[in-house]
Amino acid sequence: MRLLHSVVMVKSITMISLGGIITLQQPSMLLQEVGAAVSILLGFAPSSTLSAASSSKLNEVLVPNPFKRPRAVFLLEVNGINGLGRIVKDNPMFSNSFWSTNIIDSDKVDIQFSDENDVSVVSLDEQLEDWTDKEISDFSSLIGGSYAPDALEPLNGVLTIQLANGASVNLHMSKKAERKFLVGLMYLTRNVQRAIQMHDDLSQSALSPAELLTGCFNGIKDLQEQYEADSTAQHGVELLYATLTKIFSSLQEAYKGQIVGIIYCNMATTQESGKKFDVIFTPRHTARWLAETNALNATLPEVVLVRRTLAWITGIILLVSTLTGICYLLNMPLTRDTLLYSNVKLD
């Protein structure tokens, strides 16, 4: 497993690959290059507007063998943090990690596909249903915590999680920012589980489209806006990391290692908190047949005369040519001919 992310820059990206598909050596990447890498990993050609320098960089980032494509990508945008390098570098799960030092930003990147049947796009932002205290308790157990529900009001309890450094953090569902953060994590986890179920169904069907799991997480940004001088936002980053670790483990098992995770981290302002990657489908160009702008009336005497004349002339020419050829064949002498008997010598 290989990991690519940024530690010190405001714009950063994390790419987690299984099976050694990514071997990054470049210190920086454009977001357009990241979008092109997504297309290539899914088994499609990148945009024709990609520059020669970017193509050369991708040749060093990705394995050139076109048959080694996972055809599955987990693409997540996280607003509000610099990157995940500081908290993942000591994890043995990411022991072979490599991180970049610069991600060059742009307004927005379109990841284009020609046919909706060629790729299955699963949104990780979809809000599936309302939550219950039991589901919140199950989620807290998943990431190694516990949940104490409120006896008077549902969905108003306190989630307690023990961090890796030994510290304990409490998140209150009664507080708006903390509630949005926790609900965002639960939506992310539930949508990943839904994507895994869809992958199981697709793997059993005759068609085998590429799979793109994409979403945007703003929970860290919500915590930062509410607690500017508090450590709650940093605790949120560690909780996000714990959740992503569980997600990657389940994806690795479900996809049997044939999936690449890409995480784009961005210290975006409120005006810049929108998604940077959009998936669009462009219809294929279909063949066009030439047609008469004004159809001729085939019953007109002039049209009938011309067509009959052409038919008779063509028939007479073919008949004369056939008879002439037969005549020459019947009267051909039994001597060496340069065309018919070039390799035969008659005695």
Secondary structure as the mmCIF struct_conf table of DSSP 4:
data_model
#
loop_
_struct_conf.conf_type_id
_struct_conf.id
_struct_conf.beg_label_comp_id
_struct_conf.beg_label_asym_id
_struct_conf.beg_label_seq_id
_struct_conf.end_label_comp_id
_struct_conf.end_label_asym_id
_struct_conf.end_label_seq_id
STRN STRN1 ARG A 2 LEU A 4
STRN STRN2 SER A 6 SER A 6
BEND BEND1 VAL A 7 VAL A 10
STRN STRN3 LYS A 11 SER A 17
BEND BEND2 LEU A 18 GLY A 20
STRN STRN4 ILE A 22 ILE A 22
BEND BEND3 PRO A 27 PRO A 27
STRN STRN5 SER A 28 LEU A 30
HELX_RH_AL_P HELX_RH_AL_P1 LEU A 31 LEU A 41
TURN_TY1_P TURN_TY1_P1 LEU A 42 GLY A 43
TURN_TY1_P TURN_TY1_P2 SER A 48 THR A 49
HELX_RH_AL_P HELX_RH_AL_P2 ALA A 52 VAL A 61
STRN STRN6 LEU A 62 LEU A 62
BEND BEND4 PRO A 64 PRO A 64
TURN_TY1_P TURN_TY1_P3 PRO A 66 PHE A 67
STRN STRN7 ALA A 72 ASN A 79
BEND BEND5 GLY A 80 GLY A 80
BEND BEND6 ASN A 82 ASN A 82
BEND BEND7 LEU A 84 LEU A 84
HELX_RH_AL_P HELX_RH_AL_P3 GLY A 85 VAL A 88
TURN_TY1_P TURN_TY1_P4 LYS A 89 ASP A 90
HELX_RH_3T_P HELX_RH_3T_P1 PRO A 92 PHE A 94
TURN_TY1_P TURN_TY1_P5 SER A 95 ASN A 96
STRN STRN8 SER A 100 SER A 100
BEND BEND8 THR A 101 THR A 101
STRN STRN9 ASN A 102 ILE A 104
BEND BEND9 ASP A 107 ASP A 107
STRN STRN10 VAL A 109 PHE A 113
BEND BEND10 SER A 114 SER A 114
TURN_TY1_P TURN_TY1_P6 GLU A 116 ASP A 118
STRN STRN11 VAL A 119 SER A 123
BEND BEND11 LEU A 124 LEU A 124
HELX_RH_AL_P HELX_RH_AL_P4 ASP A 133 LEU A 142
TURN_TY1_P TURN_TY1_P7 ILE A 143 GLY A 144
STRN STRN12 GLY A 145 ALA A 148
BEND BEND12 ALA A 151 GLU A 153
TURN_TY1_P TURN_TY1_P8 PRO A 154 LEU A 155
STRN STRN13 VAL A 158 GLN A 162
TURN_TY1_P TURN_TY1_P9 ALA A 164 ASN A 165
BEND BEND13 GLY A 166 GLY A 166
STRN STRN14 SER A 168 HIS A 172
TURN_TY1_P TURN_TY1_P10 MET A 173 SER A 174
BEND BEND14 LYS A 175 LYS A 175
HELX_RH_AL_P HELX_RH_AL_P5 LYS A 176 SER A 203
TURN_TY1_P TURN_TY1_P11 GLN A 204 GLN A 204
BEND BEND15 SER A 205 ALA A 206
STRN STRN15 ALA A 210 PHE A 217
HELX_RH_AL_P HELX_RH_AL_P6 GLY A 219 GLN A 226
TURN_TY1_P TURN_TY1_P12 GLU A 228 ALA A 229
BEND BEND16 ASP A 230 SER A 231
HELX_RH_AL_P HELX_RH_AL_P7 THR A 232 TYR A 255
TURN_TY1_P TURN_TY1_P13 LYS A 256 GLY A 257
STRN STRN16 VAL A 260 ASN A 266
BEND BEND17 THR A 270 THR A 270
TURN_TY1_P TURN_TY1_P14 GLN A 271 GLU A 272
BEND BEND18 GLY A 274 GLY A 274
BEND BEND19 LYS A 276 LYS A 276
STRN STRN17 PHE A 277 PHE A 281
HELX_LH_PP_P HELX_LH_PP_P1 PRO A 283 ALA A 287
BEND BEND20 THR A 293 ASN A 294
TURN_TY1_P TURN_TY1_P15 ALA A 298 THR A 299
BEND BEND21 LEU A 300 LEU A 300
HELX_RH_AL_P HELX_RH_AL_P8 PRO A 301 LEU A 330
TURN_TY1_P TURN_TY1_P16 ASN A 331 ASN A 331
BEND BEND22 LEU A 334 THR A 335
TURN_TY1_P TURN_TY1_P17 THR A 338 LEU A 340
BEND BEND23 TYR A 341 TYR A 341
TURN_TY1_P TURN_TY1_P18 SER A 342 ASN A 343
#
